[in-house]
């Protein structure tokens, strides 16, 4: 198959379906978000290890909108209301608070990989903050963009000063039952 299908990502459709199913079953939908992705707008002081868990239930947020580009709503953080904008490519998982095993992880999709390669990200506010953040994204290798961390274990070329300091690691999601 030489021709590659160019289709829209299925992530928004899966997220809407999972959200509706959780609400219909009186569960509390939550999403985990990679706050290091360009375009994420939320209070970053509440993130840990580059990830934030957001309760998106009807009682926790106002004006929830799950469209094909992003999830947006207004929520209180520490009692202060904030507008939240989460691009679809930044959503890692959706699951009910009551039972993590009923959730779903979001896997890489070709449309989002192409978006990262082109540097063409949606910008909801029209400001240049996304463009300034793109310089950081441009330095990320394609392997890391697809969710896999590249590790070089070649000790013969290892710099002793570099190995003495702990290196920052990519955030991971660990499921504990």
C-alpha positions in Angstrom: 0.0 0.0 0.0 1.9 3.0 -1.3 -1.0 5.4 -0.6 -1.4 6.5 3.0 -4.8 7.4 4.3 -5.0 10.9 5.7 -7.8 10.7 8.2 -8.7 12.8 11.3 -7.5 11.5 14.6 -9.9 9.2 16.4 -8.9 10.5 19.9 -11.6 13.2 20.2 -14.3 10.7 19.3 -13.0 8.1 21.8 -12.8 10.8 24.5 -16.3 12.0 23.9 -17.7 8.5 23.9 -15.8 7.5 27.1 -16.9 10.8 28.8 -20.6 10.2 27.9 -20.4 6.6 29.0 -18.9 7.6 32.4 -21.5 10.4 32.9 -24.4 8.0 32.0 -23.0 5.5 34.6 -22.6 8.2 37.3 -18.8 7.9 37.3 -16.4 10.7 37.7 -14.5 11.3 34.4 -10.8 12.4 34.8 -8.2 13.0 32.2 -4.4 13.0 32.6 -2.6 15.7 30.5 1.0 16.2 29.4 1.5 19.8 30.4 4.7 20.0 28.3 2.8 20.0 25.0 2.4 23.3 23.2 -0.9 25.0 23.6 -1.8 23.6 27.0 -3.3 26.4 29.1 -3.9 25.7 32.7 -2.4 26.5 36.1 0.9 24.6 35.8 1.7 24.9 39.6 -0.7 21.9 40.1 1.2 19.6 37.7 3.5 16.9 39.0 6.3 15.4 36.8 4.9 17.1 33.7 1.4 15.6 34.2 -1.8 16.9 35.7 -5.0 15.0 36.5 -8.2 17.0 35.7 -11.7 16.1 37.0 -14.0 16.9 34.1 -17.2 15.9 35.7 -20.3 18.0 35.3 -20.0 19.1 39.0 -16.3 20.1 38.7 -16.3 22.2 35.5 -18.3 24.8 33.7 -18.8 25.2 30.0 -17.1 21.9 29.1 -16.4 21.6 25.3 -14.9 18.5 23.8 -14.3 19.3 20.1 -12.0 17.7 17.6 -9.1 20.1 18.5 -9.2 20.4 22.3 -11.0 20.1 25.6 -11.9 23.4 27.1 -13.7 24.4 30.3 -13.6 26.7 33.3 -12.6 25.1 36.7 -11.5 26.2 40.1 -7.9 25.5 41.2 -7.3 26.4 44.9 -10.6 28.2 44.9 -9.6 30.5 42.0 -11.4 30.0 38.6 -9.3 29.4 35.6 -10.0 28.8 31.9 -8.5 25.5 30.8 -7.5 24.6 27.3 -6.1 21.1 26.6 -5.2 20.2 22.9 -6.3 16.7 22.0 -2.6 15.6 21.4 -1.8 16.5 25.1 -4.4 14.1 26.6 -2.8 10.9 27.9 -5.7 9.0 29.4 -9.3 9.2 30.3 -10.7 7.1 33.2 -13.3 7.1 36.0 -12.0 8.1 39.4 -13.9 5.2 40.9 -12.1 2.5 38.9 -8.9 3.2 36.9 -9.2 -0.1 35.1 -12.3 1.1 33.2 -10.2 3.8 31.5 -8.4 4.2 28.2 -4.9 5.3 27.3 -4.5 7.4 24.2 -2.0 6.0 21.7 0.0 8.0 19.1 -1.8 8.9 15.9 -0.4 9.8 12.5 -2.2 13.1 12.4 -0.6 14.3 15.6 2.8 13.1 14.5 2.4 15.1 11.3 1.4 18.1 13.4 4.6 17.9 15.5 6.7 17.4 12.4 5.2 20.5 10.7 5.1 22.6 13.8 1.5 23.6 12.9 -0.4 23.6 16.2 -3.8 25.1 16.9 -3.6 28.4 18.9 -6.8 29.2 20.7 -5.9 32.6 22.0 -4.2 34.0 18.9 -1.1 35.0 20.9 2.4 34.0 20.2 3.0 31.9 23.3 2.5 28.7 21.3 5.1 29.8 18.7 7.7 30.6 21.4 7.1 27.1 22.9 7.6 25.5 19.5 11.4 26.0 19.7 11.4 23.6 22.6 9.3 21.1 20.7 11.5 21.3 17.6 14.4 19.9 19.6 12.5 16.8 20.6 13.5 13.8 18.5 10.8 11.9 16.5 11.3 8.9 18.7 10.4 10.9 21.8 7.4 12.5 20.1 5.9 9.1 19.6 6.0 8.5 23.3 9.2 6.4 23.5 12.2 7.6 25.4 15.5 7.2 23.7 18.2 6.1 26.1 21.9 5.9 25.2 23.7 3.4 27.4 27.1 3.8 25.7 29.3 4.2 28.7 32.6 4.6 26.7 31.5 8.1 25.6 29.7 9.0 28.9 30.7 12.4 30.3 31.5 11.9 34.1 30.1 15.4 35.0 26.9 14.6 33.2 26.4 11.2 34.8 27.0 12.6 38.3 23.8 14.7 38.1 20.4 13.1 37.8 18.9 13.7 34.4 15.3 14.8 34.0 13.1 12.0 32.9 10.0 11.9 30.8 6.9 11.6 32.9 5.3 8.1 32.9 2.0 6.8 34.0 2.1 4.0 36.5 -1.1 2.1 37.2 -1.2 0.8 40.8 -4.0 -1.5 41.8 
